[in-house]
Amino acid sequence: MLLIDLDPQGNASTGLGIGRSERSPGSYEFLLGLAPLGDCVRASQIPGLSVMPASVSLAGAEIELIDLERREHRLADALKAPGSNARERWTTILVDCPPSLGLVTLNALVAVDAILVPLQTEFLALEGIGALSNTVARIKKSLNPRLQIAGVVLTMVDRRMTLSQQVEADVRAHFGELVFGTTIPRNVRIAEAPSHGLPVLIYDNACAGAQAYILLASEFIRRRRNANTEVPAPASSHEPAS
C-alpha cells in the first residue's frame, strides 16, 4: 500500500514518523514533475506501507500548477507514467488531502477511484459535507467519471454530547448506507500518537480509538470487496460500481 500525503501541513507524514528534514523529495516534487516516483517514496514503520511525504512546499503548488498543461491531471498522469507504474506496484493507493478544495485537492480527486470522507460530529463540519457532495458530482461529470464516495466516517464522536448525537443522526438520515457503521470516538491516545511519530495502532493498539480504527478498516475492506464484485445491470444508465 502507498500513502500519498498531499496536505502541506504533513500530518500524515508526522504520524508515520517522517521528520520534516526527510520529506524532500516528496509529493510536491512528484506532483510538479521534479523527481521520479522512486525518489519520492519512503518505507514506513508499518510493514507493507510506503509513504510519499508532504513538505511545506506544497503550499505554493497551487500557484505553480495554474500555468501548467493538464493541471488537474498532474497526479493521475504521474502515477500512470511508464517510469512509475504505481498502480502495478501497489494494489491500494491512499491520498491524504488538504482540508480545502484547491488545485492540489482537485488533482487527488481526478486521480482516485473513490473518496473516504472523515466527518467530525460538529455542526460546521456538517455544513461542509453538502458542498463536498456537489463538488464530487461536478468532478465526476467533467473530469473523472470513475469517482464515487466510498463512505462517510464519523470521527471525534462523543455520545455524551447532545450535539454529537444530533449530527450523527442527521448524517445517517441524509447519507444512509454511505455512512460507516463504525465510528471513531474522541480518544486521548489518538491525540497523543502523532507527537510520538507513531500511528495509534502502534502507539497503543489496545485503546478504544485504535480498536475503532481496526473495526473501520475491516468494514472498509468488506465494502470495497462487495463493490468490486457487484455486476451492474446491462440496461442501467448509472455508472457501474468500480
Number of C-alpha atoms within 10 A of each C-alpha: 15 22 21 23 24 28 25 20 16 22 20 25 28 21 17 24 18 23 14 14 7 14 22 20 21 28 28 28 20 22 25 17 13 13 16 18 22 14 13 21 21 19 14 17 16 12 8 10 16 19 26 28 30 31 25 15 14 23 17 12 18 13 13 13 17 12 8 11 9 13 19 22 20 23 24 17 17 20 20 14 13 9 11 15 13 18 13 10 11 14 9 12 17 16 21 19 20 19 8 10 13 13 19 27 20 21 22 23 28 24 23 17 17 18 18 17 17 17 23 20 26 18 12 11 13 16 10 11 16 11 10 13 12 11 15 19 15 13 17 17 12 9 15 18 14 18 22 21 14 18 19 22 21 24 20 19 21 16 14 8 10 10 15 19 15 15 21 22 13 13 18 17 11 11 11 13 11 16 22 17 13 18 22 23 20 16 15 11 18 23 11 15 19 19 12 13 20 22 22 23 18 14 17 17 17 13 15 17 23 22 16 17 18 15 14 18 13 12 15 18 11 11 14 14 12 11 14 11 10 11 10 13 9 7 6 8 8 8 12 14 16 16
